[in-house]
Amino acid sequence: MRRTSRAVAVTALVTGALAGAAVTPAGAATDVLLPHPGPDGLVWVPEHTGDGGVASGGAWDRLPTVLTVACEGGGDVRVTMSQETEIAAFSVDCPAGQAGVGSVTMDPGVVRFGSFTIGVDASSDAVRWALTVTQPES
């Protein structure tokens, strides 16, 4: 089913603190940490520093869900994704001068239809991070 036919409203809100991860280097500190996720995207936080998170609606239970977080500035971030209970959790190292990236892919059905929250707990207020949540259709 095409995302456009679902007529799903998505609301993202950067909030106070609140989720297997793969870690790879990204660009330098002046680069965009994560590009816009395109048509498969449910959430995009292009940049935030310190603790934060997102509350969103619009998840679809018949598609895989990919949560990706990139960060830099020294330290790390702890990421949690929840729908009444925690459904994903991982940490990402955030080196100074370049970005670290962590991602988790959840099979269809792990994320249920509807709203979810993601929390990012940064080890310091100097850590900058970005995140995306996508649900690829193919």
Buried (B, 14 or more C-beta within 10 A) or exposed (E): EEBEEEEBEEEBEEBEEBBEBEEEEBEEBEEEBBEEBEEBBBBBBEEBBBBBBBBBBBBBEEBBBBBBBBBBBBBBBBBBBBBEEEBBBBBBBBBEEEBBBBBBBBEEEBBEBBBBBBBBBBBBEBBBBBBBBBBBEE
